[in-house]
Structures are given as structure tokens and as C-alpha cells.
Amino acid sequence: MAEIFEYKCPCCGGAIGFDSSLQKMKCPYCDTEFEIDVLKEYDEQLKSEVEETISWNKSSETKWQEDEEDNICSYICKSCGGEIVGDHNTVATSCPFCGNPVVISGKISGSLKPDLVIPFKLDKKAAKEALKKHYEGKKLLPKSFKEENRLDEIKGIYVPFWIFDADADVNIRYKASKVRMWSDSNYNYTETSYFAVAREGGIGFNSVPVDGSSKLANDLMESIEPFDISEAVDFKTAYLAGYFADKYDVDSNDSEKIANDRIRQSSQEAFASTIEGYSSLVPEFIGIKLHNNSVKYALYPVWLLNTTWEGKKYTFAMNGQTGKFVGELPMDKKAYRKWLWGLTGAITAGVFALLTLIWLI
């Protein structure tokens, strides 16, 4: 059976044909013209592109040993559902997520044992000092929040993270453009030329983190990254003493999408940085194949600080290793309106001065 070829316009996707007057291929939809040899090369490139396959090896996952399970218990918060890990001596405590009491519900079973843990380097005092520093320079922060507000809860908690390592073979095709502009006495002209730019190579990813807890907002955890994985040590239950530890409730399979998105975005940015001389650069195809990949389960140190002001709960988080501090603060509406009026007045005065200067000229 004869093989049928149909060429698609790389610019708009429409079917293109040979224009005998131009001796070129021309798109009837966007009027873009192509040399035949260029289209043949483009077609061969498309045929050689391989769909991406990103899968992860879970063989490194380790289970709790029976004697280890005997010393670790799981506590469930009846208010928010947060799950906290402690030892068998813990009778009652409070939830680091919402501050409410939690009660024992049974020992951990069927859970993976953490491979690594980054021990706390900063203590509770450092977290309190970081909160005070977080208030500094905030001119729109209500005075009463800073002077009268008191912390409801401050807890050091080990947050579960999935750590993804992999080497990636990457094949990317970009749609690039160059824009040339000129004018004459009658018209302004703009000429846009389009190009297919391909990049192929290898890139390694070490310790791509994905939060394994749904109790904490992803943006809050991402805001206190990065953690220095080089300081991680093999997990031992002794590191939990004096702290809380949340068991993962988002498994590694459900975390893969976030890890893959990070790898895909980082690959695209890394290869795009090698391309210069174009007005725009848009990725049209990204093919990624992983090898030497592995997934580890780690616990990262985080200080959580909860406070309530005028009926609203405010949560702050500090990286227990580096001290990076984040959290939402309330705004004094009266101070904001005063600042806005002052800014508007300054802009109005500036415009008036400029118009006066123009008039005088």
C-alpha cells in the first residue's frame, strides 16, 4: 500500500502544499513559506522524537521492623485529622496543626519507615525570635497584633517528604522566533521569522523534594525550602524525642506528578538557557526518560507557630535547619488607606509639577 504524507505548518498547524510560483511550500492559512529541505529535516526530527516515560523505582522503600513498630504509636487529631507519630509512653498531647488535644488511636502498621532525617538545628527560642523579626519593618501591621498578640502553640515537627533522585535523557524542541522592525515614510513594518530549535542531552537530579503531608499547605512548605539534604542522617527513632512527627498521608505514587513537573520544568529551563539570539522561545515537545532513579522517604524539621487574632488563625512556619521563616500577617486597614491616600497625593503632585514644567517650556 502506498504511504501517504501530509505536511503540517509548524507555525499554525494547518496543512501546507507546494507553491509552484515560489518553488516553496506555503501555508494557505498563515502565508508562511518554507524551503522543502527544511521541512524534510523538520519531518525527520518529528519522527525521531520519542514520547516521554517517567517512572520511578520503589525497590528502595523500607518497612518498619517488628520491634520498631512496638515502640511507635500513631495519634489522630479528632478536629483536623492530623496524624502524629510518637512513642508508646505518650498518653496525650496537642495537635501541631490546629492546637487541639489528640488521643492515641493505635500503633503504626503497614507504613514505610523513613530512610533519612534532617535533625533540628534551631530550637524553640530561635523560632520565637524569628517571629519577632518577621514583624519588623511591617508598617501596615496592626499595632495590637504585634504588642498584645500571644502565641497559641509552637511545635517542632518532622514533616514527611519524598525525595526523588534520577538521571534524565532529555529531548526538547522549541518554537523560536526573530522579529525585525523597520519603517519608511508611509508605513511601519514588522517581520517575524519562526524556527524549530532542538536540544538533546542528559541532566541529573538529586534530592527533588515533595511534601508527603496533606495537612500542611504545599505553598507554605515550598516557601521554607530548600533543606540541605547533605546534612541528613540515617533515621533513628531517637531523633523524634522532644518533637512531633507527622506520618505521610500522600504516598510516593501520588507525589510523582509534582516531582515529574519539577524535573520537566527544570529540564526545559536548563536547555533553554543554552539558546540565544531569538525574540521568543516556546517549548513544543519535551521527551524525558529516567534511569538510575530512586525514591526515599525523609523527615524534615519544621517549626510551626499558631496564633489567633480577632477570630482568625494565623500559621507561621520556620525551616528548623536553616531558619527561613514565612507566614501571613494581618493588615491595618486604616494605616493602609492613609498610606494609599499619601501615595495618591504624591503621584498627583508629581503629575502637576510635570505639567507645570511642560507649560513653562
N, C-alpha and C positions, 0 to 999 in steps of 0.2 A: 504494500500500500504506500502511496506517495506521502511524503512528510510535508505538512503544511506549516509555513512560517507566517507569523504576524508580528510586526514591529510596533511597539508602543512608544509613544513620545515620553522621554524621560522627564520632560517638564510638566506636562498636564495629564499624561496617561492616555491620550487619545490615539487611535490607530493612524499610522502615518504611511505615506506612499511615496513613490519616486516621481519627482517633478522633472519632466524631460527638458523643459526650458532652462532649468537651473542646473540640470545634471546632478541634483542632490535629492536627498529625502527631505520632504517638507510636511509639517503638521498642518492640516487644514483648520485646526481649531485655534491654535495659538500662533501660527505662522512661523514657528521656529524651524530653522534649516539645519540639516546635519549632513556631514560627509559620510558616504557609505562605509568607508573603512572604520570610521569612528563608531558607527552603530554596530558594526560586526564585532568590534572589540568589546563594546558595552554588552552585547548579547552573550558573548562568551563568558564575560565576567559574571553575568547573572546566572548562567548555567553552573558555574563553579561554586556559587555560594551555597553553603550548607546550613540547614536550619539549626538553630542553637539547641543544645541539650545540656541543661544544667541540673545535675542530680548529685546527691550527697551520700557519702559512705557513712553509715551509722554503726560500723563494727566496733568503734572505739567506746561506745556507751557502756558504762559500768553500772552494775546493780549494787544495792546495799547488801552487805554480808549480814547473816542472821544475827550475829552478836551485836552488830552496829545498830540494827533496827530495834533491838531490845532497849537501847539507851536513848532513842529519839522518839519524840511524840509530836503529834500534829494538833494544833489548836485552831478552832474555827470561830471567827467573829460572827455572831448572830445578827449583827447590824449591816455589815458591808460584805461579808463573805470572805474577807481576807484570811489567808491561811498562813500560820506562823509555826516555825519549827523550833522546838526546844528540847530539853532533856526530860527524863521521867520524873525528876524532882519538882518540876514546875507544876503548881496547882492552879494558879490563876494569875493573870497578868492583864495588860491592856493592849488594844489593837494599835499598832503604829500608823495605821492608815486613817482611822476615824476617831481614835482615842477611847472607844468604848471597851468595857471588860470583855475578855474572851475566856472560854472554858474548854477543858480538854475534851476531845472527841474520839481519840484513839491513836494508836501508833501508825507510823507511816508504813505503807505496804505498796508494792508494785511501782515504786518510784525509782528514778535513776539517782545514783549517788553523784554528787558534784566531783568533777575531776580536779578543779583548781579553786583557789580562793585568794583574793587580794585582801590581806589583813588591814584593819583600820590603822591609819597613821595619825589621824586627828581625833581629839577627844570631844566630849560634850561642851567643854569650856570654849574650845575653838569654834564650835558651831554657833554658840551664843554670841561670841564676838563678831563672827561673820555676819550674823543677822543685824547687829548694831551698825556695822559698816555698810550693810546693804541699805540702811535708812539714810545714810549721809548723802548730802547733795541733792536730795529729792525735794525740791521746793514746793511741789504740789501735794506732798504727803500730808495728810491731816495731822495737826499738832497733837491731838488727843491720842491718835493711834501710836505715835512714837513715844509719848510720855506716859500714857495711862495703860496702854495695852500690855497684857501679860500672856506668856506662852501657856497654852493648854497642855501641850505634850511635846516632848523632844525625845526621839528614839534613834538609836543606832541600829540599822537593819541591813542585813546582807540580802541584796536583790539578785534574783536569778537571771543569768544571761547565757545565751547560746553563743558560742564562739566558733566562727567558720573560718577554716584555712583552706586555700586552694591555689593551684596554678591554672591559668586560663589561656587557651588558644583563642585569639580574637580575630574576627574578620569583619571589618566595618566599611560601609560605603556611604559617603556623604554627597549631598547635593549642594554644590557650591555655586556662587555667582560673583561676577565682577560688574560693577556699574561705572559707566563712563558718561560724563555730562559735559555739554558744551552749548553754545548759543551763537546766534548771528543776529542781524538787525531785526529779523522778523520773528524768530522762534527760539524757544529753549528746547534742547534735545536731551533725551536720556536713553542710553543704550545698555541693556542688561544681557550679559552673556552667561550661560549656565554650563557647569562642568560636573562630571562624575569623578569624584576623588576617592580612591580606595586605600585602605591601610590594613595591614595584616601583621600579626606578631604575637608574642607571648607576654604575659604580665602575671605577677604573683600577688596574692592577697593573704595577709597574715592577721589573724585575730579580728575578723569583722564581727562586731558585737550586735546582738539583737536581744532586747529586753524580753524575758520569759514570763513576766507577770502582767496580768491584765488589770491588776488593782491600781497600778500607778500609770499615770498618763505617759504615753510614749514621748511626747514632746518635752515633758519635764525631765525624763531620764536622758533623752538625747541632748538636752541643754547642758547637763553637767559632764558630758563626755568631753575629752577622751579619758579613759583609765589607762594606766601604764601596765600592760599585761606582763612586761618583763619582771615585775615585782610579785607576780603570782606564785604561790607555792602549792604543793600537793595538799588536797583537802584533808583536814583532820577536824573532828568534832570539837576539839578544844578551842578552836578559833571562834566558836559560837558563844563561848562563855561571856556573859555580860551583855550580849547583844541579841537581837531578834534575827530570824532568818525566814524569809518567805519562800515556800516551795513553789516551783514553777507551775503554772496552770495553762501556759501556752507551750505546747511541746515543740520539739525541733522541726517536725514536719510543717507545722503551721507557721514557723518562723522563717522557713526557707524563702518565701516570697520577698520578705523585707531584705534578707541577705542578698538574694539574686538581684533585686532592684539596685542595691548599693553597688554591687560588683558591676552591673551593667552601666550604671551612671558613671562610676569611676573610670571604667574602661573607655567609655565614649569621650570623657573629658581628657584622659591621658593621651589618647591617639589624636584628638582634635588639636591638642597643644603642639603637635608636630607639623601642622598645616598652616601656612602663611600666605598672604597675598590675595585673599578673597574678601569680598564685601560681606558675604554671609556664608554660613556653613551649617547645614541641617542634616542630621543622620537619617538615612533612609532604610538602612538594613544593618542589623547588628547580629552576628553569629558568634556564639560563645560555647566552647566546650571545656569542661572542667576535668582536671586529673590531679592525682595526689591530694584529693580533698578529704577533709575530716571535720567532724563536729565535736566540740567539747562543751561540757556543762560547767559553768563557773559561777561563783558568788562574788558580787562587787559591793564594796562598802559605801553606804549612803546614810547620811543623817537627815531625818525628816522632822520638820518643826511645824506644828499646827497651832493656830491661834484663831480666835473668833472676835470679830469686831462688828458692832451694830447688826448682829444676827447673821453675818456672813462668815464662812470658814475660809481661812487663808492657809495654804500649804506652801512651805519652802523646802528646798532640797539642797544639800551640800555634798559634794564629792568627798567621801571620807578618806580619800587618798591624796587628792591634790588641793582640796579646799575651794574648788569652784562652786559658787553659790548662785542660786536662781530662785525666783518666786514673784508672784504677782502682788502688787501693793495697791491700796485704795487711793483715790484721788480726791483732794479737797475741791469741790465744785466751785465754791466761792473764789478760792485762790485761782482756779483755772479761768473763770470768767474775767477776773481782774487782770490776769496775765494776757488774756486774749484781747481785752479792750486796749491794754497798753501796747500790744503788738500792732493792732489795727491803727491806733493813733500814730505810732512811729512810721508805719507804711504810708499813711495819709500825709503826714508832714513831709516825708521824703518825696512823694509824688508832687506835692505843692511846690517844694523847693526846686524840683527839676523843671516843672512847667514855668516857674518864675524865671529860671535861668534861660530857658529856651526863648521866652518872651523878650528878655533883655537883649539876647543875641539878635 
